Amino acid sequence: MPAANRSVGRDVHIYDMKDPDTVLGGLILTNGVTNANLYSMLEIFCIFDSTYFLREEHGMILQRDDHPLNPGNYYILTDGSITISDEPWLVRTLSVTGGTRVPQFRDAVRERDRRCVLTGQRAPGADRGTWDSFEAAHVFPSAYEGHWIDNNYSRWIAIEPAVGGPINSIQNGMLLRSHMHNLFDNYRVSINPDDGNRIVCFDLDIDGVAGRHLDQEFLEHPQRPVDQLLRRHFRQAVFANMRGAGEPVFECDFPPGSDNMGEIMSAPKAAERMEFELFSRLVANDRRGATSS
């Protein structure tokens, strides 16, 4: 089955006024996205060397304000050049048969949050130790620990766990409902720490979370995820969903007897996804062995 196309269903389209036939990007508009948000997200995947404005279809300049964004075509007006950022997008998806959570990371996130951070739903069995449909999610994926080390993301972590290294700090985790974990990993939903920790949905919002802000109890917790990692996830979500035609959405539910390898290798970005899947399993197995020894 071919990978899903993120550009299908977009109702906001962005063009260069000097080349109005070429789409630079766009998004599926959901609740809470403002005119100012469009400008700030555009500046993530476009690089400008001069002042620019966005013009609406009817010729008016789009103000950089907090008014709700309307669907439509928007044209970039600038005397300078526009360069599409080539910052890499890290493939992030794991088939449902896999798993990378470290027990100590999982337990720390559960104890702190006790609810889905995005939907606000409490884990009803938390006091009895049952966490059905609630999962501890990494903000930055543990499968890319090499990337983490190369970029010294540990400098943002103040609480280092006893097991698993800084990437498994509670400051790199959130408790999510299992379906929200999937959406978060696929960059369908993210959190913008530079807009009051607003939840941003990049696809149809069936849970009614788009436009909400993370609750104050979570934000005031001294062990909450650090803004730098949330900001990085949000940047990746913008690249995945808004830059050009967007990045592919991968199949991750393989029934028993499926040709997992064949489906992955026949899809876009096969090498990157295979590396992520294999490394995720190696990391999980290595850490399970370490904690049991």
ABEGO torsion letter per residue (X at the ends): XBBBBAABGBABBBBBAABAABBAEEBBBBBGBBAAAAAAAAAAABBBABBBBBBBAAGBBBBBBABBBBBEBBBBBBABBBBBBABBBBBBBBBAABBABBAAAAAAAAAAAGBBAAAGBBBAAAAAGBABGBBBBBABBAAAAAAAAAAGAAAABABBBABGEAAABAAABBBBBAAAAAAAAAGABBBBAAAGGBBBBABBBAAGABGBBBBAAAAABAABBBAAAAAAAAAAAAAAAABEAEBBBBBABBBBGBBAAAAAAABBGAAAAAAAAAAAAAAAAAAAAAAAX
